[in-house]
Amino acid sequence: MVRTKLILTIIATVVALGGTGLWFLISERQTAQERREKFFGSAKEHPTSGGEKMKIEW
């Protein structure tokens, strides 16, 4: 009886620690992605509609 409770407690602890570790890993990846987009991203919007047609130069 005690052995079964000990095994269940160990399994529950391993699952809890694994879930917490996975949660921190996913959270850190999202934060890193946001920092990357902010650093490398373009701050200006470049409209692509309207305007003049390009003149072909031969």
WOKA-V602727 format. One record per run of one state. SS is the DSSP state (@ for helix, = for strand, . for the rest). FROM is the first residue (numbers start at 1). TO is the last residue. If there is no record, write none. Layout:
ss:SS from:FROM to:TO
ss:SS from:FROM to:TO
This chain:
ss:. from:1 to:1
ss:@ from:2 to:40
ss:. from:41 to:58
